[in-house]
């Protein structure tokens, strides 16, 4: 003999099944004429107040690079002060810092950008180079932040 608790579970399950049966439409609602004819463009996104993901990601990357540059610059100046006037000690310790430097979250965002940007922007291909055409005369790719990035901006000799 089923107890009250079992009946409640069965009633609940039956109610859920009824709800799903009423709401279930495998094809979905047809799109309205207005929706079918609405232009999907960058201008339309901006008018709606919604930025495309590539635009948000670029802003995040730019802010992240600026932040990392400030962090590395502070470390550079602090190390120069610590090492006094010894250029060999500074060079050895700065190269060690640059080797260990890895902003992994920002680099992952940059990798996502480099992979998805041409697809999201629907960039045309250059048949001669088999690569996407440059955007405003330069590559859309952003370099990852690594040892070379650090040493290019802050060389391994003490600042003057």
N, C-alpha and C positions, 0 to 999 in steps of 0.2 A: 504494500500500500504506500503510494507516494505521500511524502509529507508536504507541509505548506511551502517549505523552502524550494523544493523541486518544481512545484507548480508555478511559483513566481518566476523561476528561471525560464521555464518553458513559455510562459506568457510573454516575458521580456524578449526572448528569442523570436517568437512569432511576431511581435510588434516590429522588431527590427527587420525581419524578412519582408513584412508587408510594406514597410517604408522603402526598402530597397527595390521591391518589385514595382512600386508606383513610380519611383524616380529613375528607374533604369531605362535608358534610351541609348542603345549601342552606337547609333550614328550621330547623336548630338543634335542640337538645333541647327537648322540651316542659317547661314550668314545672311544678314539683311543686305539689301541693295546698297545702302549707304556704306556699310562696312566693306563690302566687296569693292566699291569704287573709291574708297579713301586712299589717297596717295601715302605710301610709306616712304618717307624721306627724312633726311637729317633735319630739314626745316620743320617738318611735321612733328618730330620728336621734341624739338626745342619749343615750338608753339605750345605743345601739351605740357611743357614744364618737366619733361623726363629726359635726362641725359642718357645717351647710349652708353653701354658698359665700357667701350673702348675709351670714351672721353673721360669717364670717371677714373679708369685705370691709369690713364696718362697723367691726370692731376695727382693721383696717389704716388705715382713714380716720381714725378717732379718734386713733390714735397719730401718724399723719402730720400731722394738724392741730396737735396739741400740740407736735410737734417744730418745725413751721414757725413757730408762734407764738413759741417760745423763740428761734429764729433771728432773726426780725424784731425781737423785743424787744431782743436783744443789739445788733443793727445800729442800732436807734433810740437806745439809750443811748450807743453809741460815737459816733454822729454828733452827738449833743447835746454830748458832751465835746469833740469836734473843733471844733465851731462856737463854742465858748465861750458868750458871751451874745448872739450875733447872731441874732435870730429870723428875719430875712429870708433870711440865708444858709442857716440850718437848714431853713426852709420850702422853699426852692428845691431844695436837695439831697435832702430827704426825698421830695418829689414826684417827683423824678427816679428815686430808688430804687424808689418804689412803681410807677412806670410800667414799669420794667424787670423787676419781680418777676414770675416765672412758674414755679411749681413744676409743671412739665408732667406728671411721672409721677403725682403725687398728683391733679392735676386730671383726668387720664385715668381714674384709679380712681373718682373722684367721678362722672364722666360715666357710667361703666359702672354704678355703683350707681343713679344716677337713671334709667337706662334699664331695667335688669333687675330691680330690687328688687320693683316691684309684680307682675311676672310670677312671680318666684320665690316670693313670699309669697302669691300668689293673692289680692291685695287686691280687694275689691269696688269697683264703679264707682258713683258718685253720679249718678243720671240727671239731676238738675237742673244740676250743674256740668260734666258730661261729663268728670270727672276721678276719680282714685282717692280713696277716703275717707281722711281723715287717720288717722294712727297715733298713738294716745294724745293726740288733740286737736291734733296738729301735722303738717305736711307731712313726707312721707318724704324729700323732696328735700334734698340737701346743696348749699350754694352752692359754686361753684368759688372758688379762692383767686386773687384778682387785685388790681389797683390799689385798687378800692373796698374790698375786704376789709382791705387793709393800712391805708388811711386811716381806716376806720371804727374800727379797734382802736387805732391809733396816729396821732393827728391831726398835721397838718403844722405844729405849733408846738412849741417846746421843752418838755420835761417840767419841771414845777415842782421 
